[in-house]
Amino acid sequence: MEVGLVMYEDEFQRISQILARLRVDASAKLVFLVDKNGQQIAGAGEMEQVDATSLASLTAGNVAATDGLAKLIGEKEFSILFHEGKKDNIHISIVGQRLILVVIFDERSSLGLVRLRVRKAAAEIERVLNQMIDKAREQGAEEIASPFAEITDEDIDALFSE
């Protein structure tokens, strides 16, 4: 089970600054961070030129499908994915086993530069994530359980016996 996390304004601002710096340092068009459920957390760059909601959910689906492929061949996961297009490229990396960092770039940058800059940014994001986990534990955050955990067999029997 995982500890439930809440992102406060301070953490959001720190992550936004990391993404903005990564966009500049990697000469990227767009950088964004999503969770593995496909919810966009933050972004930097030319966001108005893409459907961010669809991009976030498709990215999460891509990572989930690739995780399935990894398991089929005996790998835990593929932590980095790369898609090359005619004009634009997408670099996807897993951060802290919870988040997905996406960098969209064109010929103004290179895969080598993006990988180098992503490595540094991912470490910074992971530090923020770990601080959020520590803060949640200090505040006594409940572990995430199934919403059905408190329903008993007797409750189900009672529901259908009426």
TORPA-752142 format. One record per residue: residue in three letters; residue number from 1; x, z, y of N, C-alpha, C in turn. Coordinates in steps of 0.1 Angstrom, whole numbers, always signed. Each point is the difference from the previous one (the first is absolute). Example, Ala and Ser with C-alpha at 12.3 -4.5 7.8 and 13.67 -1.06 7.14 Angstrom:
<rs>
{ALA; 1; {+132; +78; -57}; {-9; +0; +12}; {+9; +0; +12}}
{SER; 2; {-4; -7; +11}; {+9; +0; +11}; {-8; +8; +11}}
</rs>
This chain:
<rs>
{MET; 1; {+8; +0; -12}; {-8; +0; +12}; {+9; +0; +12}}
{GLU; 2; {-6; -5; +11}; {+8; -1; +13}; {-6; +9; +10}}
{VAL; 3; {+9; +4; +9}; {-5; +9; +11}; {-7; -10; +10}}
{GLY; 4; {-12; +4; +5}; {-7; -7; +10}; {+8; +0; +13}}
{LEU; 5; {+2; -12; +6}; {+7; -1; +13}; {-9; -3; +12}}
{VAL; 6; {+4; +6; +11}; {-7; -3; +12}; {+11; -4; +10}}
{MET; 7; {-2; -12; +6}; {+10; -4; +10}; {-5; +3; +14}}
{TYR; 8; {+8; +9; +7}; {-3; +4; +13}; {+6; -10; +10}}
{GLU; 9; {-4; +1; +13}; {+5; -9; +10}; {+15; -1; +1}}
{ASP; 10; {+7; +12; -2}; {+14; +0; +1}; {+7; -9; -11}}
{GLU; 11; {-5; +1; -12}; {+5; -8; -11}; {-3; -15; +2}}
{PHE; 12; {-13; -2; +5}; {-4; -14; +2}; {+10; -6; +11}}
{GLN; 13; {+2; +7; +11}; {+9; -5; +10}; {+14; -3; -5}}
{ARG; 14; {+5; +9; -8}; {+14; -1; -6}; {+0; -13; -9}}
{ILE; 15; {-10; -1; -8}; {+0; -12; -9}; {-2; -13; +8}}
{SER; 16; {-8; +0; +10}; {-2; -11; +9}; {+13; -4; +7}}
{GLN; 17; {+8; +10; +4}; {+13; -3; +6}; {+10; -6; -10}}
{ILE; 18; {+0; +5; -12}; {+8; -6; -10}; {-3; -14; -3}}
{LEU; 19; {-13; -3; -1}; {-5; -14; -2}; {+4; -9; +11}}
{ALA; 20; {-2; +5; +12}; {+3; -9; +12}; {+15; -3; +1}}
{ARG; 21; {+8; +10; -3}; {+15; -2; -1}; {+4; -10; -11}}
{LEU; 22; {-7; +2; -11}; {+3; -9; -12}; {-3; -14; +4}}
{ARG; 23; {-12; -2; +7}; {-4; -14; +4}; {+11; -6; +8}}
{VAL; 24; {+5; +7; +10}; {+10; -5; +9}; {+14; -2; -8}}
{ASP; 25; {+4; +10; -7}; {+13; -1; -7}; {+0; -11; -11}}
{ALA; 26; {-11; -2; -6}; {+0; -11; -10}; {-5; -13; +5}}
{SER; 27; {-2; -1; +13}; {-5; -13; +6}; {-13; -5; -7}}
{ALA; 28; {-9; +10; -3}; {-12; -3; -8}; {-11; -3; +9}}
{LYS; 29; {-10; -8; -5}; {-12; -3; +8}; {-10; +12; -1}}
{LEU; 30; {+0; +7; -11}; {-10; +10; -3}; {+5; +10; -10}}
{VAL; 31; {-2; +12; +2}; {+3; +11; -9}; {-12; +9; -1}}
{PHE; 32; {-4; +4; -12}; {-10; +10; -1}; {+1; +8; -13}}
{LEU; 33; {-6; +11; +0}; {+0; +10; -11}; {-14; +2; -5}}
{VAL; 34; {-2; +0; -13}; {-13; +2; -6}; {+2; +10; -11}}
{ASP; 35; {-11; +6; -4}; {+1; +9; -12}; {-4; -9; -12}}
{LYS; 36; {+2; +6; -12}; {-2; -8; -12}; {-15; -3; -3}}
{ASN; 37; {-9; +5; +8}; {-14; -3; +0}; {-3; -12; +9}}
{GLY; 38; {+10; -5; +8}; {-3; -11; +8}; {-4; +4; +14}}
{GLN; 39; {+1; +12; +4}; {-4; +5; +14}; {+12; -1; +9}}
{GLN; 40; {-1; -8; +11}; {+11; -1; +9}; {+2; +13; +7}}
{ILE; 41; {+13; +4; +1}; {+3; +13; +7}; {+5; -3; +14}}
{ALA; 42; {+9; -9; +1}; {+6; -4; +14}; {+6; -13; -1}}
{GLY; 43; {+2; -6; +12}; {+6; -14; +0}; {+7; -2; +13}}
{ALA; 44; {+8; -10; +1}; {+7; -4; +12}; {+2; -16; -1}}
{GLY; 45; {-1; -6; +12}; {+2; -14; +1}; {-13; -8; +2}}
{GLU; 46; {+0; -12; -4}; {-10; -10; +2}; {-13; +3; -9}}
{MET; 47; {-5; +11; +2}; {-12; +4; -9}; {-12; -8; +3}}
{GLU; 48; {-2; -5; +12}; {-12; -7; +3}; {-1; -14; -6}}
{GLN; 49; {+11; -4; -6}; {+1; -14; -6}; {-4; +1; -15}}
{VAL; 50; {-3; +12; -5}; {-3; +1; -14}; {-13; +9; -2}}
{ASP; 51; {-6; -2; -11}; {-11; +9; -4}; {+6; +12; -7}}
{ALA; 52; {+3; +10; +8}; {+8; +12; -5}; {-7; +7; -12}}
{THR; 53; {-13; +1; +1}; {-7; +6; -11}; {+1; -7; -13}}
{SER; 54; {-1; -13; +0}; {+1; -8; -12}; {+15; +0; -5}}
{LEU; 55; {+9; -1; +10}; {+14; +0; -4}; {+4; +13; -7}}
{ALA; 56; {-5; +11; +6}; {+3; +13; -6}; {-5; +1; -14}}
{SER; 57; {-13; -4; -2}; {-6; +2; -13}; {+6; -10; -10}}
{LEU; 58; {+3; -12; +4}; {+6; -10; -9}; {+15; +5; -4}}
{THR; 59; {+7; +6; +10}; {+13; +5; -3}; {-1; +11; -11}}
{ALA; 60; {-9; +9; +2}; {-1; +11; -10}; {-4; -6; -14}}
{GLY; 61; {-9; -10; +0}; {-3; -7; -13}; {+12; -7; -6}}
{ASN; 62; {+8; -6; +9}; {+12; -7; -5}; {+10; +11; -7}}
{VAL; 63; {+1; +11; +7}; {+9; +11; -5}; {-5; +5; -13}}
{ALA; 64; {-14; +2; -1}; {-6; +5; -12}; {+2; -10; -12}}
{ALA; 65; {-2; -13; +3}; {+2; -10; -10}; {+15; -1; -5}}
{THR; 66; {+9; +1; +9}; {+14; +0; -3}; {+4; +12; -8}}
{ASP; 67; {-6; +12; +3}; {+2; +12; -8}; {-4; -3; -14}}
{GLY; 68; {-11; -7; -2}; {-5; -3; -14}; {+10; -9; -7}}
{LEU; 69; {+6; -10; +7}; {+10; -8; -5}; {+13; +8; -4}}
{ALA; 70; {+4; +9; +9}; {+11; +8; -3}; {-1; +8; -13}}
{LYS; 71; {-12; +6; -1}; {-2; +8; -12}; {+0; -8; -13}}
{LEU; 72; {-5; -12; +1}; {+0; -9; -12}; {+14; -3; -5}}
{ILE; 73; {+10; +0; +9}; {+13; -3; -4}; {+9; +13; -1}}
{GLY; 74; {-6; +11; +1}; {+7; +13; -1}; {+6; +6; +12}}
{GLU; 75; {-4; -6; +12}; {+5; +6; +13}; {-10; +10; +5}}
{LYS; 76; {+5; +10; +8}; {-9; +9; +6}; {-8; -7; +11}}
{GLU; 77; {+7; -7; +9}; {-6; -8; +11}; {+11; -9; +5}}
{PHE; 78; {-5; -10; +7}; {+9; -9; +8}; {-2; +6; +14}}
{SER; 79; {+11; +6; +6}; {-1; +6; +13}; {+1; -9; +11}}
{ILE; 80; {+4; -13; -2}; {+1; -10; +11}; {-6; -13; -5}}
{LEU; 81; {-9; -6; +8}; {-6; -13; -3}; {+4; -9; +12}}
{PHE; 82; {+1; -12; -3}; {+3; -10; +10}; {-7; -13; -2}}
{HIS; 83; {-7; -5; +10}; {-7; -13; -1}; {+5; -9; +11}}
{GLU; 84; {+5; -12; -4}; {+5; -9; +9}; {-9; -12; +3}}
{GLY; 85; {-3; -2; +12}; {-9; -11; +4}; {+8; -11; +8}}
{LYS; 86; {-7; -10; +4}; {+6; -11; +8}; {+4; +6; +14}}
{LYS; 87; {-9; +7; +6}; {+3; +5; +13}; {+3; +15; +0}}
{ASP; 88; {-8; +8; -7}; {+1; +14; +0}; {+3; +6; -14}}
{ASN; 89; {+7; +11; +0}; {+3; +8; -12}; {-5; +14; +1}}
{ILE; 90; {-3; +5; -12}; {-5; +14; +0}; {+9; +8; -9}}
{HIS; 91; {+5; +11; +5}; {+8; +10; -7}; {-8; +12; -2}}
{ILE; 92; {-2; +5; -12}; {-9; +11; -3}; {+9; +11; -7}}
{SER; 93; {-1; +12; +4}; {+8; +11; -7}; {-8; +12; -1}}
{ILE; 94; {+2; +8; -11}; {-7; +12; -2}; {+8; +11; +7}}
{VAL; 95; {-7; +9; +7}; {+7; +11; +7}; {-6; +13; -6}}
{GLY; 96; {+9; +9; -5}; {-5; +13; -4}; {-10; +0; -11}}
{GLN; 97; {-1; -11; -8}; {-9; -2; -11}; {-15; +1; +5}}
{ARG; 98; {-3; +0; +13}; {-13; +2; +5}; {-4; -11; +9}}
{LEU; 99; {+10; -6; +8}; {-3; -9; +10}; {+6; -13; -2}}
{ILE; 100; {-5; -10; +7}; {+5; -14; -1}; {+4; -5; +14}}
{LEU; 101; {+13; -4; +1}; {+5; -5; +12}; {+1; -15; +0}}
{VAL; 102; {-7; -7; +9}; {+0; -14; +0}; {+6; -6; +13}}
{VAL; 103; {+9; -9; -2}; {+7; -7; +11}; {-3; -15; -2}}
{ILE; 104; {-5; -6; +11}; {-3; -14; +0}; {+10; -6; +10}}
{PHE; 105; {+8; -10; -5}; {+10; -6; +9}; {+2; -15; -2}}
{ASP; 106; {+6; -7; +9}; {+1; -14; -1}; {+15; -3; +1}}
{GLU; 107; {+3; -13; +4}; {+14; -4; +1}; {+9; +7; +10}}
{ARG; 108; {-6; +7; +9}; {+8; +8; +10}; {+8; +12; -7}}
{SER; 109; {-4; +3; -12}; {+7; +10; -8}; {+4; -5; -13}}
{SER; 110; {+6; +9; -8}; {+4; -3; -14}; {-4; +11; -9}}
{LEU; 111; {-1; -3; -13}; {-4; +9; -10}; {+11; +12; +0}}
{GLY; 112; {+12; -4; +1}; {+11; +10; +0}; {-2; +10; +11}}
{LEU; 113; {-2; -4; +12}; {-2; +8; +12}; {-13; +9; -2}}
{VAL; 114; {-10; -6; -5}; {-13; +8; -2}; {+3; +11; -11}}
{ARG; 115; {+6; -4; -11}; {+3; +10; -10}; {+8; +12; +5}}
{LEU; 116; {+10; -3; +8}; {+9; +10; +6}; {-8; +9; +9}}
{ARG; 117; {-8; -6; +9}; {-7; +8; +10}; {-12; +8; -7}}
{VAL; 118; {-6; -6; -10}; {-11; +7; -8}; {+6; +12; -7}}
{ARG; 119; {+11; -1; -5}; {+6; +12; -8}; {+1; +12; +10}}
{LYS; 120; {+5; -2; +12}; {+2; +11; +9}; {-14; +5; +5}}
{ALA; 121; {-9; -9; +3}; {-14; +4; +5}; {-7; +7; -11}}
{ALA; 122; {+1; -4; -13}; {-7; +6; -11}; {+5; +14; -2}}
{ALA; 123; {+13; +3; +2}; {+5; +13; -1}; {-5; +9; +11}}
{GLU; 124; {-2; -5; +12}; {-6; +8; +11}; {-14; +3; -3}}
{ILE; 125; {-8; -10; -5}; {-14; +2; -2}; {-2; +10; -12}}
{GLU; 126; {+9; -1; -10}; {+0; +10; -11}; {+2; +14; +5}}
{ARG; 127; {+9; +2; +10}; {+2; +13; +5}; {-12; +5; +7}}
{VAL; 128; {-7; -8; +8}; {-13; +4; +6}; {-10; +3; -10}}
{LEU; 129; {-1; -8; -11}; {-9; +2; -11}; {+3; +14; -7}}
{ASN; 130; {+12; +3; -2}; {+4; +12; -7}; {-3; +12; +9}}
{GLN; 131; {+1; -1; +13}; {-3; +10; +10}; {-15; +3; -1}}
{MET; 132; {-8; -11; -1}; {-15; +1; -1}; {-4; +7; -12}}
{ILE; 133; {+7; -3; -11}; {-3; +7; -13}; {+4; +15; +1}}
{ASP; 134; {+11; +3; +6}; {+4; +14; +1}; {-10; +7; +9}}
{LYS; 135; {-4; -6; +11}; {-10; +6; +9}; {-13; +3; -7}}
{ALA; 136; {-4; -10; -8}; {-13; +2; -8}; {+1; +11; -10}}
{ARG; 137; {+11; +2; -6}; {+2; +11; -10}; {+1; +13; +7}}
{GLU; 138; {+6; +0; +12}; {+1; +13; +8}; {-14; +4; +4}}
{GLN; 139; {-8; -10; +3}; {-14; +3; +5}; {-10; +3; -11}}
{GLY; 140; {+6; +0; -13}; {-8; +2; -11}; {-10; -11; -4}}
{ALA; 141; {+4; -12; +2}; {-9; -11; -3}; {-3; +0; -15}}
{GLU; 142; {-13; -3; -2}; {-5; +0; -14}; {+6; -13; -6}}
{GLU; 143; {+2; +1; -13}; {+4; -12; -8}; {-12; -9; -1}}
{ILE; 144; {+2; -13; +0}; {-11; -9; -1}; {-4; +0; -14}}
{ALA; 145; {-13; +3; -2}; {-6; -1; -13}; {-11; -10; +0}}
{SER; 146; {-5; -3; -12}; {-12; -9; -1}; {-12; +7; +7}}
{PRO; 147; {-8; -8; +7}; {-12; +5; +7}; {-10; +5; -11}}
{PHE; 148; {+2; -3; -12}; {-9; +4; -11}; {+5; +12; -7}}
{ALA; 149; {+11; +6; +4}; {+7; +11; -8}; {-9; +12; -1}}
{GLU; 150; {-9; +2; +10}; {-8; +12; -1}; {-13; -2; -7}}
{ILE; 151; {-3; -12; -4}; {-13; -3; -7}; {+3; +3; -15}}
{THR; 152; {-9; +9; -6}; {+2; +4; -14}; {-9; -9; -9}}
{ASP; 153; {+2; +1; -13}; {-8; -7; -9}; {-15; +6; +0}}
{GLU; 154; {-1; +13; +3}; {-13; +6; +2}; {-8; -7; +12}}
{ASP; 155; {+8; -2; +10}; {-7; -7; +12}; {-5; -14; -4}}
{ILE; 156; {+8; -7; -7}; {-4; -13; -4}; {-12; +0; -10}}
{ASP; 157; {+0; +10; -9}; {-11; +2; -10}; {-13; +3; +8}}
{ALA; 158; {+2; +9; +10}; {-12; +5; +7}; {-6; -12; +8}}
{LEU; 159; {+8; -9; +5}; {-4; -11; +8}; {-9; -9; -8}}
{PHE; 160; {+4; -3; -13}; {-7; -10; -8}; {-10; +7; -9}}
{SER; 161; {-1; +13; +0}; {-11; +6; -8}; {-13; +1; +7}}
{GLU; 162; {+0; -2; +13}; {-12; +2; +8}; {-10; -12; -2}}
</rs>
